[in-house]
Amino acid sequence: MLKSKLWKTLAGIVATSLVAVTYVGCQGGGNTEGEPGTAAVGTQVVSDGGSGATLTISATGPIMVGERVPFTVTALDPSGAPLSFIRIACETEAGISILEPVRGGSAFASTGAAGVMSGVLGGLVPGSFLLECRGPAGFNLVDRLSLLIVGDIPEGFDGFPGAAGGNLGGGLLVENPVEDAVGVEILFETLSGTTRNGPIDTVQSADCNGDGIANDPETAFGFDNYIITINNQRDDRLFISSTTYSVASLGVSATTQAGGLVVPANTESTPLVGSFTDFVSGGKTFAGTATAVPINATVNVTFTVRGTTGGGSSFSITQTASVTFGPVNNC
């Protein structure tokens, strides 16, 4: 069941199309707010009308709910020299916490000699949320970055007490019947059978009879599917619009199951079946991506089912499953 004390007070949209990248924003400085025609150069404000000073946020995502990740803010003058020892202040929308720097509920710190301030972010609830950092008054430096928070809210997770952030506002509240329409089961379907946690075969044996001649490969090797069953406990129908899976640790995300399924009120759905891996020459890739499936690994896979209720409210159901990949002899 997707229940959490935190979820009762915070909810966010669950993002589609997740890609694990180092998010880098860059917005330059220009004229100062108080002195038209001036700009920040080095640690001084000079009246050269100059533009080109930059403030750049860098953070790696997507971020799992409850996960902590580092971020940096780099300040450079128009010539590319560091803006050393200037104060940077940061703020976020409600789904991201700032764990470092933090003091009295605010997040601010000075850049070092290299013009870099570093910190730590925490994923609070699923969704897409904004991180904003600014330089000192008069420098007119600001950068904004949208970050994805994904995954289930862990049981008992109460956020990051004492953290900064959450005061930018914004975001989109999704009316979410998550407490009475839940994904009750996730299975993986392979050519050799159905499994809950794997292993999913990653290497095709080429010599099943063991005669030393690679001309009789195992036949039970190919694409794999996921199977999701939804238990609709509402007195209302659910119209499924899409199903997305993501593997945050590998930077993988794809929407591989289109909509069209209707789950009647107070019933269990016909299973949602979608592609999980594709068979390519020499191995497998995650379906809908070009990312190779690791030969040996255990990963958490987050599935998000989106749709609307009969009453027109949007919803998303998120469930995470652990699955193991590895060579399996299916000869």
Salt bridges, closest charged atoms under 4 A:
GLU132 OE2 - ARG134 NE 3.19
GLU132 OE1 - ARG144 NE 2.64
ASP158 OD1 - LYS5 NZ 3.48
ASP180 OD2 - ARG234 NH1 3.76
GLU185 OE2 - ARG196 NH2 2.96
ASP224 OD2 - LYS284 NZ 2.69
